Amino acid sequence: WSAEAVDNKGVKNVADACKAAGGVGRVVLVSSMLTHPSNRLHPVRVLLNNIRWSLMDHKYAGEEALRGSGVPFTVVRPGGLTNKPAGETQLRIDVNATKEASPGSISRADVAAVCVE
C-alpha cells in the first residue's frame, strides 16, 4: 500500500462514491495530527513525510478532497494512539483547526467514541 493510494486517492474514491450514492449521512475520516501544511516544519511531520512517502501530504490531500466533495464530513485528527481505557484524556474539538494546540496521545477507544457520536 502507499499513502497516495490509501490516504489520498482512497479518501477521494470514498467521497465520490458517497456523493454518487446520495443520502449518505456523514463521512468520518480518521486522519492524523499535524497534517495541515502550516505544520510542515514540525519534526514529526517531516519525519513521517520522509519515511512514509509523503504520508502527511497525502493525508491532507485526502482531507481536501473530502472537504471539496460536498458530502457532509468530519475529520478526526488524533495524536499518538494508546491502548489505555477511554475517558482518561481531555478531548479538544475545533472547527476549521489548522495548528494543533499541543501534541499528545489519546486512547483508541476515545477516538472510536468520537467517530460514532
C-alpha positions in Angstrom: 0.0 0.0 0.0 1.0 3.6 -0.4 -0.1 6.8 1.3 -1.1 8.2 -2.1 -3.3 5.1 -2.8 -5.0 4.9 0.6 -4.9 8.4 2.2 -5.3 10.5 -0.9 -7.0 8.6 -3.7 -8.8 6.2 -1.4 -10.4 9.0 0.5 -11.3 10.7 -2.8 -12.9 7.4 -4.0 -15.0 7.2 -0.8 -16.1 10.8 -1.2 -17.0 10.2 -4.8 -18.9 7.0 -4.0 -20.9 8.7 -1.2 -21.8 11.6 -3.5 -22.9 9.2 -6.2 -25.0 7.2 -3.8 -26.7 10.3 -2.4 -28.3 10.5 1.0 -25.1 9.5 2.9 -25.4 10.9 6.4 -21.8 11.8 7.1 -18.3 10.6 6.3 -16.0 10.4 9.3 -12.3 10.4 8.4 -9.7 9.5 10.9 -6.6 11.4 9.7 -3.7 12.4 11.8 -2.4 15.3 13.9 0.0 17.6 12.1 -1.5 17.0 8.6 -2.2 20.7 7.9 0.6 22.3 5.8 1.0 25.0 8.4 2.8 22.3 10.4 5.2 21.4 7.5 8.3 22.1 9.5 7.2 20.2 12.6 9.8 17.5 13.2 7.3 14.7 13.5 5.5 15.7 10.3 8.9 16.0 8.4 9.9 12.5 9.7 6.6 10.9 8.7 6.7 12.5 5.3 10.2 11.2 4.7 9.8 7.7 5.9 6.4 7.0 4.5 6.4 8.6 1.0 4.8 11.9 1.8 2.3 10.4 4.2 1.2 13.6 5.8 0.9 15.5 2.5 -1.3 12.7 1.1 -3.4 12.6 4.2 -4.0 16.4 3.8 -4.8 16.0 0.1 -7.4 13.3 1.0 -8.9 15.7 3.6 -9.1 18.4 1.0 -10.8 16.0 -1.5 -13.4 15.2 1.2 -13.9 18.9 2.0 -14.4 19.7 -1.7 -16.8 16.8 -2.4 -19.9 18.4 -1.0 -20.5 15.3 1.2 -21.1 16.1 4.9 -18.0 15.1 6.8 -16.0 15.2 10.0 -12.2 14.9 10.1 -10.7 13.5 13.3 -7.0 14.2 13.9 -5.8 12.2 16.8 -2.2 12.4 18.1 -0.4 9.3 19.2 -2.7 6.3 19.8 -2.6 4.3 23.0 -4.4 1.2 24.3 -5.5 2.9 27.6 -9.1 2.9 28.6 -11.5 5.5 27.3 -12.1 8.7 29.3 -8.6 9.4 30.6 -7.8 12.2 28.1 -9.4 15.6 27.8 -10.7 15.9 24.2 -10.3 19.0 22.1 -12.9 19.7 19.4 -12.3 22.5 16.9 -13.9 23.7 13.7 -11.5 24.5 10.9 -8.5 23.7 13.0 -5.1 24.3 11.4 -2.4 24.2 14.1 -2.8 21.8 16.9 -2.6 23.3 20.4 -0.3 20.7 21.9 0.9 17.2 21.0 -0.3 14.3 23.0 -1.7 10.9 22.9 -5.3 9.5 23.1 -6.7 6.1 23.5 -8.1 4.3 20.5 -11.3 3.8 22.5 -11.7 7.6 22.8 -11.1 8.1 19.0 -13.7 5.4 18.3 -16.2 7.0 20.6 -15.7 10.4 18.9 -16.3 8.8 15.5 -19.6 7.2 16.4 -21.1 10.2 18.2 
